[in-house]
Amino acid sequence: MIDRWSEKKAWEWYSARPWITGCNFIPSTTINRVELWQEFEHEKVMRKVRREVELAASIGFNSFRMGIPFFVWKHQREGFLQRVDSFLDMLEEFGITLMPVLFNDCSVPRELYMAPQFGRQRDPVPGYFGGNPVTPFDGTSKVGYIIEDDRENHPALEAFVRDLASRYGKDPRILMWNVWNEAGNCNRQTMSYPFMKKVFGWLREMEVTQPLTADVCGLGGEFPYGYLNKPDYLSLMEEKCIELSDIVTFHFYGDYTHTVRYMSFLKRFGRPMLNTEWLHRPFRSVIQTHMPLFKEENVGSYIFGFVNGKSQFHIVWEQIKNLKDIDTRLWMHDIYHSDFTPYNPKEIEVIQALCLPK
């Protein structure tokens, strides 16, 4: 089995490519991953998706971070893999790589969990981030549930990981493997660690050529200002993420000053860094200040969202709606309206100046 990359190998990999910049790509016309990847109306969905991919390339984005749904793989494997192939072909046409996210701790409690379904998906409920009042972002103290909690699912989940690694583990269109999103979030602490460690092991056994990572996400502080009051602290789960990862990826939605401080803290690990989730205008995480910072510091950048649509990422999380000292009228995420007009043209000017070749 291949071991975790050395710092030297990580930097050689990172230095061999242009500045990594892009977004967490959730197409405006889909409300969830099933709607994007299922067989039902896939060609219709992709015609609209292509327009957004073309828009992303036109402003200089060169990478997408996206979740890959086990549910669709499990029930529609052959068609699903063919659809992934076609999507990767499209991205390559526009010079965009993919960072697949395999697993995720950002979840609702078990009693609120609803299993995915195929076919026409629900319409968004107006006024809610994610288009749904059932959300992990409501400030609950309950523990989020993921299907990895049930051991009977583990054999199929292992097959899922190994299948993807076999097919794409040496594919240059895959930038890196984001093994776990926000491990420890939703009050899960270290619950996911045993399975997450196995996933890292499976990918290394399959000898994938891309780096592996699991995000750290500012779990050390009390919400909503955890991004500000403890930006130089890692939870136990985050320490374990760093220990397993080839590249340091992090989420940070704080203002400029605290972002600088948090990046300075993470530099002690001596590895390339990518901020794989940021852009939170009410928290003063904004394009005009943060993107030049990431470019100057050679830190990869993935804003959250892109074109506003069914997921309603412009609406703030439930747990901050009633705070009096932030302006919740501002869009939280996304940079374009659904008709492709910018939320703020000045933001697009900054992106193009930094991302497009001179």
C-alpha positions as CSV (number, residue, x, y, z in Angstrom):
1,M,0.0,0.0,0.0
2,I,1.2,3.5,-0.8
3,D,1.8,5.7,2.2
4,R,0.8,9.2,2.8
5,W,2.6,11.6,0.4
6,S,5.7,13.3,1.7
7,E,5.7,17.0,1.9
8,K,8.2,17.1,-1.0
9,K,5.9,15.0,-3.2
10,A,2.9,17.1,-2.2
11,W,4.7,20.3,-3.2
12,E,6.0,18.8,-6.5
13,W,2.4,17.9,-7.4
14,Y,1.0,21.3,-6.4
15,S,3.8,23.3,-8.1
16,A,3.3,21.4,-11.4
17,R,0.0,23.0,-12.1
18,P,-1.5,26.5,-12.4
19,W,-3.2,28.2,-9.4
20,I,-6.3,26.1,-8.6
21,T,-9.4,28.1,-8.6
22,G,-13.0,27.2,-9.0
23,C,-16.2,26.6,-7.1
24,N,-18.4,24.0,-5.4
25,F,-20.5,23.3,-8.4
26,I,-24.1,22.7,-7.8
27,P,-26.0,23.4,-11.0
28,S,-28.8,25.9,-10.7
29,T,-31.4,23.6,-12.2
30,T,-30.8,20.7,-9.8
31,I,-31.8,20.6,-6.2
32,N,-29.6,17.6,-5.2
33,R,-27.0,15.1,-6.6
34,V,-29.6,12.6,-7.5
35,E,-31.3,15.0,-9.9
36,L,-27.9,15.7,-11.5
37,W,-26.6,12.1,-11.9
38,Q,-29.7,9.9,-12.2
39,E,-30.9,8.5,-15.6
40,F,-34.2,10.3,-15.4
41,E,-34.1,13.3,-17.8
42,H,-30.2,13.3,-17.7
43,E,-29.7,14.6,-21.2
44,K,-32.1,17.5,-20.5
45,V,-30.3,18.3,-17.3
46,M,-26.9,18.2,-19.0
47,R,-27.9,20.6,-21.7
48,K,-28.4,23.2,-19.0
49,V,-25.4,22.2,-17.1
50,R,-23.1,22.7,-20.1
51,R,-24.1,26.4,-20.2
52,E,-22.9,26.8,-16.7
53,V,-19.7,24.9,-17.3
54,E,-19.0,27.2,-20.2
55,L,-19.7,30.2,-18.0
56,A,-17.3,29.0,-15.4
57,A,-14.5,28.6,-17.9
58,S,-15.2,32.0,-19.4
59,I,-14.2,33.7,-16.1
60,G,-11.2,31.5,-15.6
61,F,-12.3,28.8,-13.2
62,N,-10.3,25.6,-13.7
63,S,-11.7,23.2,-11.2
64,F,-15.0,22.0,-9.6
65,R,-15.6,20.4,-6.3
66,M,-18.6,18.1,-6.4
67,G,-20.2,15.3,-4.3
68,I,-20.5,11.9,-6.0
69,P,-23.6,10.0,-4.8
70,F,-23.3,6.4,-3.7
71,F,-27.1,6.0,-4.1
72,V,-27.0,6.5,-7.8
73,W,-23.9,4.3,-8.2
74,K,-25.5,1.5,-6.2
75,H,-28.8,1.4,-8.2
76,Q,-27.7,2.6,-11.7
77,R,-24.0,1.7,-11.7
78,E,-23.3,1.2,-15.5
79,G,-25.3,4.2,-16.6
80,F,-24.0,6.3,-13.7
81,L,-20.3,5.6,-14.7
82,Q,-21.1,6.4,-18.3
83,R,-22.6,9.7,-17.2
84,V,-19.6,10.5,-15.1
85,D,-17.4,9.8,-18.1
86,S,-19.4,12.1,-20.3
87,F,-19.3,14.9,-17.7
88,L,-15.5,14.5,-17.3
89,D,-15.2,14.8,-21.1
90,M,-17.2,18.0,-21.0
91,L,-15.1,19.5,-18.2
92,E,-11.9,18.6,-20.1
93,E,-13.2,20.4,-23.1
94,F,-13.3,23.6,-21.0
95,G,-10.1,23.0,-19.1
96,I,-11.8,22.2,-15.8
97,T,-10.8,19.4,-13.4
98,L,-13.0,17.6,-10.9
99,M,-12.4,17.1,-7.1
100,P,-14.9,14.4,-6.2
101,V,-16.3,14.4,-2.6
102,L,-17.0,10.9,-1.5
103,F,-18.5,11.1,2.0
104,N,-19.9,13.8,4.2
105,D,-20.6,14.5,7.9
106,C,-22.8,17.5,7.2
107,S,-26.1,15.7,8.0
108,V,-29.5,15.8,9.8
109,P,-30.4,13.6,12.8
110,R,-31.5,10.1,12.0
111,E,-35.2,10.9,12.7
112,L,-35.2,13.6,10.0
113,Y,-33.2,11.6,7.4
114,M,-35.0,10.8,4.2
115,A,-33.6,8.2,1.8
116,P,-33.0,9.4,-1.7
117,Q,-35.5,8.6,-4.5
118,F,-35.2,8.5,-8.3
119,G,-37.3,10.4,-10.7
120,R,-38.6,13.9,-10.5
121,Q,-37.3,15.6,-7.4
122,R,-39.1,17.9,-5.0
123,D,-39.5,21.5,-5.7
124,P,-37.5,23.9,-3.4
125,V,-39.3,25.4,-0.4
126,P,-39.0,29.2,-0.7
127,G,-36.9,30.9,2.0
128,Y,-34.6,28.1,3.0
129,F,-30.9,27.5,2.3
130,G,-30.8,24.3,0.3
131,G,-34.4,24.7,-0.7
132,N,-35.5,22.6,2.4
133,P,-36.6,23.5,5.9
134,V,-35.1,20.2,7.1
135,T,-31.5,21.2,7.3
136,P,-28.2,20.5,9.1
137,F,-27.8,24.2,9.5
138,D,-30.4,24.9,12.2
139,G,-28.1,24.9,15.2
140,T,-29.4,21.6,16.7
141,S,-27.4,19.8,19.4
142,K,-28.5,16.4,18.0
143,V,-26.0,14.1,16.2
144,G,-26.2,14.0,12.4
145,Y,-26.8,10.6,10.8
146,I,-25.0,9.1,7.8
147,I,-25.5,5.7,6.2
148,E,-21.9,4.8,7.1
149,D,-23.2,4.6,10.7
150,D,-24.9,1.3,9.8
151,R,-22.3,-1.5,9.4
152,E,-24.4,-3.5,7.0
153,N,-23.8,-0.7,4.4
154,H,-20.0,-1.0,4.6
155,P,-19.4,-3.7,2.0
156,A,-21.3,-1.8,-0.7
157,L,-19.6,1.4,0.3
158,E,-16.2,-0.2,0.0
159,A,-17.2,-1.5,-3.5
160,F,-18.2,2.0,-4.4
161,V,-14.8,3.5,-3.4
162,R,-12.8,0.7,-5.1
163,D,-14.9,1.0,-8.3
164,L,-14.3,4.7,-8.6
165,A,-10.6,4.3,-7.8
166,S,-10.2,1.6,-10.4
167,R,-11.9,3.6,-13.1
168,Y,-10.6,7.1,-12.3
169,G,-7.6,6.7,-10.0
170,K,-5.1,7.5,-12.7
171,D,-7.3,9.9,-14.7
172,P,-5.8,13.4,-15.0
173,R,-9.3,14.9,-15.2
174,I,-9.6,14.0,-11.5
175,L,-7.6,16.6,-9.5
176,M,-7.7,15.0,-6.1
177,W,-10.0,12.9,-3.9
178,N,-11.9,14.7,-1.2
179,V,-12.4,11.7,0.9
180,W,-14.6,13.3,3.5
181,N,-16.5,16.6,3.7
182,E,-16.3,18.4,7.1
183,A,-15.6,15.3,9.2
184,G,-16.8,15.9,12.8
185,N,-19.5,18.4,11.8
186,C,-23.1,18.1,13.0
187,N,-22.0,17.1,16.5
188,R,-20.4,13.9,15.1
189,Q,-17.0,14.5,16.6
190,T,-14.8,11.4,15.8
191,M,-17.7,9.1,14.9
192,S,-16.7,8.8,11.3
193,Y,-13.0,8.4,11.9
194,P,-12.8,4.5,11.8
195,F,-14.6,4.3,8.5
196,M,-12.8,7.4,7.1
197,K,-9.4,5.8,7.8
198,K,-10.5,2.7,5.9
199,V,-11.5,4.8,2.9
200,F,-8.1,6.4,2.8
201,G,-6.6,2.9,3.0
202,W,-8.7,1.5,0.2
203,L,-7.7,4.4,-2.1
204,R,-4.0,4.0,-1.3
205,E,-4.3,0.2,-1.8
206,M,-5.8,1.0,-5.3
207,E,-2.7,3.2,-5.9
208,V,-4.6,6.2,-7.1
209,T,-2.2,8.8,-8.5
210,Q,-4.1,11.8,-7.2
211,P,-3.6,13.2,-3.7
212,L,-6.1,12.5,-0.9
213,T,-7.6,14.9,1.5
214,A,-10.2,15.4,4.2
215,D,-11.3,19.0,5.1
216,V,-10.9,20.8,8.4
217,C,-13.6,23.3,8.9
218,G,-13.3,25.5,12.0
219,L,-15.0,23.2,14.5
220,G,-13.0,24.6,17.4
221,G,-15.3,27.6,18.1
222,E,-18.8,28.3,19.1
223,F,-21.2,28.9,16.2
224,P,-21.8,31.3,14.5
225,Y,-18.5,32.9,15.2
226,G,-16.4,29.8,15.5
227,Y,-14.6,31.1,12.4
228,L,-13.5,34.1,14.3
229,N,-13.0,33.2,18.0
230,K,-10.8,30.1,17.6
231,P,-9.2,30.2,14.2
232,D,-6.0,28.6,15.5
233,Y,-7.4,25.5,17.0
234,L,-8.2,22.0,15.6
235,S,-10.7,19.5,17.0
236,L,-9.5,15.9,17.5
237,M,-11.2,14.9,14.3
238,E,-9.6,17.7,12.4
239,E,-6.2,16.6,13.7
240,K,-6.9,13.1,12.3
241,C,-7.9,14.6,9.0
242,I,-4.6,16.4,8.7
243,E,-2.7,13.2,9.7
244,L,-4.3,11.3,6.8
245,S,-4.3,14.0,4.1
246,D,-1.6,14.6,1.4
247,I,-2.8,18.2,0.8
248,V,-4.4,20.4,3.5
249,T,-7.9,21.4,2.5
250,F,-10.0,23.7,4.8
251,H,-13.3,25.5,4.9
252,F,-13.2,29.0,6.3
253,Y,-16.0,31.6,6.0
254,G,-14.5,34.3,8.2
255,D,-13.4,37.8,7.3
256,Y,-10.1,38.8,5.8
257,T,-8.1,39.3,9.1
258,H,-9.2,35.9,10.5
259,T,-8.7,34.2,7.2
260,V,-5.1,35.4,7.3
261,R,-4.7,34.1,10.8
262,Y,-6.2,30.7,10.1
263,M,-4.0,30.2,7.0
264,S,-1.0,31.1,9.1
265,F,-2.0,28.5,11.6
266,L,-2.4,25.8,8.9
267,K,0.9,26.6,7.3
268,R,2.7,24.9,10.2
269,F,1.8,21.5,8.6
270,G,4.2,22.3,5.7
271,R,1.8,21.2,2.9
272,P,0.0,22.9,0.0
273,M,-3.4,24.3,1.0
274,L,-6.7,24.8,-0.7
275,N,-9.7,26.6,0.8
276,T,-12.4,24.3,-0.6
277,E,-15.3,26.3,0.8
278,W,-15.5,30.1,1.3
279,L,-17.7,33.1,0.3
280,H,-20.1,34.3,2.9
281,R,-21.0,37.9,2.4
282,P,-22.8,38.4,5.7
283,F,-19.6,37.2,7.5
284,R,-17.5,39.5,5.2
285,S,-15.9,36.6,3.3
286,V,-16.0,38.3,-0.1
287,I,-14.5,38.1,-3.5
288,Q,-12.8,41.5,-3.5
289,T,-10.7,40.9,-0.4
290,H,-10.3,37.1,-0.2
291,M,-9.6,35.9,-3.8
292,P,-6.5,38.2,-4.2
293,L,-5.3,37.0,-0.9
294,F,-5.5,33.3,-1.9
295,K,-3.8,34.0,-5.2
296,E,-1.0,36.0,-3.5
297,E,-0.5,33.2,-0.9
298,N,-0.7,30.4,-3.5
299,V,-3.7,28.9,-1.7
300,G,-6.2,27.1,-3.9
301,S,-9.7,28.6,-3.9
302,Y,-13.2,27.1,-4.3
303,I,-16.1,29.5,-3.6
304,F,-19.3,27.9,-2.4
305,G,-21.9,27.9,-5.2
306,F,-21.9,29.5,-8.6
307,V,-25.3,30.2,-10.4
308,N,-28.2,30.7,-8.1
309,G,-31.1,28.4,-8.5
310,K,-33.1,25.6,-6.9
311,S,-30.7,25.2,-3.9
312,Q,-31.2,28.8,-2.9
313,F,-27.7,29.2,-1.6
314,H,-28.1,33.0,-1.4
315,I,-30.3,32.5,1.7
316,V,-28.4,32.4,5.0
317,W,-28.4,29.3,7.3
318,E,-31.3,28.9,9.7
319,Q,-29.0,29.3,12.7
320,I,-28.0,32.8,11.8
321,K,-31.3,34.2,10.5
322,N,-32.1,36.0,13.7
323,L,-28.7,37.5,14.5
324,K,-28.9,41.2,14.8
325,D,-25.3,42.1,14.1
326,I,-24.9,40.7,10.5
327,D,-26.8,41.8,7.4
328,T,-28.8,38.8,6.3
329,R,-30.1,40.7,3.3
330,L,-26.8,40.1,1.5
331,W,-26.5,36.9,-0.6
332,M,-24.6,34.4,1.4
333,H,-23.3,32.3,-1.6
334,D,-23.4,32.2,-5.4
335,I,-22.1,34.8,-7.8
336,Y,-24.7,34.7,-10.6
337,H,-28.4,35.0,-10.9
338,S,-30.2,32.2,-12.7
339,D,-30.2,34.3,-15.9
340,F,-26.4,34.5,-15.7
341,T,-26.3,38.2,-14.7
342,P,-23.8,38.8,-11.9
343,Y,-24.9,39.4,-8.3
344,N,-22.2,42.1,-8.3
345,P,-20.3,42.8,-11.5
346,K,-17.3,44.0,-9.5
347,E,-16.9,40.5,-8.2
348,I,-16.7,39.1,-11.7
349,E,-14.1,41.7,-12.7
350,V,-11.9,40.6,-9.8
351,I,-12.3,36.9,-10.7
352,Q,-11.4,37.5,-14.3
353,A,-8.4,39.7,-13.5
354,L,-7.0,37.0,-11.2
355,C,-8.0,33.8,-13.1
356,L,-7.9,34.5,-16.8
357,P,-4.5,34.2,-18.6
358,K,-2.8,37.6,-19.2
